[in-house]
Amino acid sequence: MTTRLRPGGLGDEAAILAVQAASWRATYRGLLPETVFPRAEDPARLRFWREVLLTGASATRVAVTAAGAVVGFASGGRRRDPNLPADAEIYALYLHPDRCGHGLGRRLLHATAHVLRARGAARLGLWVLAANTRAQGFYRHLGGVPQRRQRSVEDGVAFEEVAYVWDPIDHACG
Ligand SMILES: CC(C)(COP(=O)(O)OP(=O)(O)OC[C@H]1O[C@@H](n2cnc3c(N)ncnc32)[C@H](O)[C@@H]1OP(=O)(O)O)[C@@H](O)C(=O)NCCC(=O)NCCS
């Protein structure tokens, strides 16, 4: 199955949100309350993604099939949370559940790290839900080092998360 990566652009917002919604359902059901799951048709989230794609402030890479369907994406930029021991952060990395396990996650992580390094980042980090053991195994396999654990609250939901760091960022570039 040929899948290529390209920068995300205006017009990809609905497909990105659909992937995110499907991935959350498959990944976080039973781990987080479904009331906080993103919905593919949520106007506020569509506006958010349109803004991200329009400004280019976050580096967004999408994985696209030969037929043009977006089946995964990664997004990153400057560290948002000062507790993350890095200067650049992967904000999101999600594949459609049918596309997991074929090397796409690695390609998306590497491609996004390349962009962030080219923008001057020295250390890359991300937060992952502590209960998301599959993703943590993936990040460890790709050289990420767990460095910090914290309790956070978002949308009234409390959860544990773990910071993974690639220092230097070259270790995340493949
Ligand atoms: C996590 C995710 C991005 C990984 O992408 P993927 O395409 O499934 O993973 P890949 O096929 O690229 O895996 C790359 C390597 O990591 C290994 N790997 C993947 N998951 C692993 C795990 N849980 N433990 C150990 N190694 C793992 C693979 O075996 C592969 O190794 P190899 O090619 O060197 O033999 C993807 O599964 C996904 O979208 N999951 C649901 C959403 C999610 O949890 N996102 C992260 C939010 S922080």
Ligand as a Chemical Component Dictionary entry (heavy atoms), coordinates in Angstrom:
data_LIG
# 
_chem_comp.id                   LIG 
_chem_comp.type                 NON-POLYMER 
_chem_comp.pdbx_formal_charge   0 
_chem_comp.three_letter_code    LIG 
# 
loop_
_chem_comp_atom.comp_id 
_chem_comp_atom.atom_id 
_chem_comp_atom.alt_atom_id 
_chem_comp_atom.type_symbol 
_chem_comp_atom.charge 
_chem_comp_atom.model_Cartn_x 
_chem_comp_atom.model_Cartn_y 
_chem_comp_atom.model_Cartn_z 
_chem_comp_atom.pdbx_ordinal 
LIG C1  C1  C 0 1.298  5.132  18.224 1  
LIG C2  C2  C 0 1.260  5.111  16.698 2  
LIG C3  C3  C 0 1.434  6.528  16.164 3  
LIG C4  C4  C 0 2.444  4.254  16.209 4  
LIG O1  O1  O 0 2.432  4.213  14.801 5  
LIG P1  P1  P 0 2.515  2.799  14.007 6  
LIG O2  O2  O 0 2.493  3.090  12.563 7  
LIG O3  O3  O 0 1.471  1.913  14.569 8  
LIG O4  O4  O 0 3.937  2.259  14.456 9  
LIG P2  P2  P 0 5.096  1.807  13.441 10 
LIG O5  O5  O 0 4.573  0.696  12.600 11 
LIG O6  O6  O 0 5.637  3.005  12.745 12 
LIG O7  O7  O 0 6.189  1.232  14.457 13 
LIG C5  C5  C 0 7.556  1.564  14.320 14 
LIG C6  C6  C 0 8.369  0.590  15.147 15 
LIG O8  O8  O 0 7.938  0.667  16.509 16 
LIG C7  C7  C 0 7.607  -0.642 16.983 17 
LIG N1  N1  N 0 6.500  -0.545 17.918 18 
LIG C8  C8  C 0 5.257  -0.077 17.665 19 
LIG N2  N2  N 0 4.509  -0.166 18.789 20 
LIG C9  C9  C 0 5.316  -0.713 19.735 21 
LIG C10 C10 C 0 5.125  -1.063 21.107 22 
LIG N3  N3  N 0 3.962  -0.869 21.719 23 
LIG N4  N4  N 0 6.162  -1.599 21.785 24 
LIG C11 C11 C 0 7.359  -1.788 21.184 25 
LIG N5  N5  N 0 7.604  -1.476 19.886 26 
LIG C12 C12 C 0 6.583  -0.940 19.175 27 
LIG C13 C13 C 0 7.197  -1.394 15.740 28 
LIG O9  O9  O 0 7.309  -2.789 15.947 29 
LIG C14 C14 C 0 8.184  -0.875 14.727 30 
LIG O10 O10 O 0 9.424  -1.538 14.950 31 
LIG P3  P3  P 0 10.464 -2.025 13.808 32 
LIG O11 O11 O 0 9.934  -1.553 12.471 33 
LIG O12 O12 O 0 11.728 -1.363 14.203 34 
LIG O13 O13 O 0 10.486 -3.486 13.957 35 
LIG C15 C15 C 0 -0.055 4.495  16.144 36 
LIG O14 O14 O 0 -0.137 3.151  16.534 37 
LIG C16 C16 C 0 -1.297 5.218  16.599 38 
LIG O15 O15 O 0 -1.765 6.147  15.942 39 
LIG N6  N6  N 0 -1.852 4.781  17.745 40 
LIG C17 C17 C 0 -3.101 5.334  18.239 41 
LIG C18 C18 C 0 -2.988 6.791  18.620 42 
LIG C19 C19 C 0 -1.932 7.078  19.664 43 
LIG O16 O16 O 0 -1.786 6.401  20.662 44 
LIG N7  N7  N 0 -1.165 8.166  19.394 45 
LIG C20 C20 C 0 -0.142 8.653  20.301 46 
LIG C21 C21 C 0 -0.719 9.701  21.176 47 
LIG S1  S1  S 0 0.527  10.396 22.280 48 
# 
loop_
_chem_comp_bond.comp_id 
_chem_comp_bond.atom_id_1 
_chem_comp_bond.atom_id_2 
_chem_comp_bond.value_order 
_chem_comp_bond.pdbx_ordinal 
LIG C1  C2  SING 1  
LIG C2  C3  SING 2  
LIG C2  C4  SING 3  
LIG C2  C15 SING 4  
LIG C4  O1  SING 5  
LIG O1  P1  SING 6  
LIG P1  O2  DOUB 7  
LIG P1  O3  SING 8  
LIG P1  O4  SING 9  
LIG O4  P2  SING 10 
LIG P2  O5  DOUB 11 
LIG P2  O6  SING 12 
LIG P2  O7  SING 13 
LIG O7  C5  SING 14 
LIG C5  C6  SING 15 
LIG C6  O8  SING 16 
LIG C6  C14 SING 17 
LIG O8  C7  SING 18 
LIG C7  N1  SING 19 
LIG C7  C13 SING 20 
LIG N1  C8  SING 21 
LIG N1  C12 SING 22 
LIG C8  N2  DOUB 23 
LIG N2  C9  SING 24 
LIG C9  C10 SING 25 
LIG C9  C12 DOUB 26 
LIG C10 N3  SING 27 
LIG C10 N4  DOUB 28 
LIG N4  C11 SING 29 
LIG C11 N5  DOUB 30 
LIG N5  C12 SING 31 
LIG C13 O9  SING 32 
LIG C13 C14 SING 33 
LIG C14 O10 SING 34 
LIG O10 P3  SING 35 
LIG P3  O11 DOUB 36 
LIG P3  O12 SING 37 
LIG P3  O13 SING 38 
LIG C15 O14 SING 39 
LIG C15 C16 SING 40 
LIG C16 O15 DOUB 41 
LIG C16 N6  SING 42 
LIG N6  C17 SING 43 
LIG C17 C18 SING 44 
LIG C18 C19 SING 45 
LIG C19 O16 DOUB 46 
LIG C19 N7  SING 47 
LIG N7  C20 SING 48 
LIG C20 C21 SING 49 
LIG C21 S1  SING 50 
# 
